[in-house]
Amino acid sequence: MTYLRLKGSGKPETFRRAAERSCGYAIDVCGDKPLTTYTRKDANAFRDALVARGMAGSSITKLFGMGALRNQLLRTAVQKSATVAAG
């Protein structure tokens, strides 16, 4: 996992487990696909699934705050918004 390679050096084992668990949650909800294919709809479904699990708002924020996931979801949402606005 790229995120772990870039951010996980020297971090405790709990960091790796949390990152893998977070990615697993996203894959369970949105499917295992290339990062560039995730959409705003995927991000919303992921958020809704976490809420349905009873996850606290602060925990959801942490999951979306994970670098790779957050950056890709934001990048995809911005690109799609720009495409719709230009269309």
C-alpha positions, 0 to 999 in steps of 0.5 A: 500500500503506497500510503503505508510506504510513504507515511508508515516508516517508523510508525507503530504497528497500530498505524499499519493496522488502522490504515489497512482497516480503513482501506478495507472499509472503503473497499467493502463499500465501494469496491476494489478499483483504481483510486482514480475511478472513485467518485463523489458518490463512492465517498458519500456511500462510504461516509454513510456506511460508516455512520450506519456502523455507528462510527463517531464523527471524529473517527469518520473524519480521521478515516477521510483524513488519511492522506491517500484516501482523502486526497484521491477522493477530493481530487476526483470530486473536484475534477468531476465538479469542474467537468460538470461546470464546464459542460 
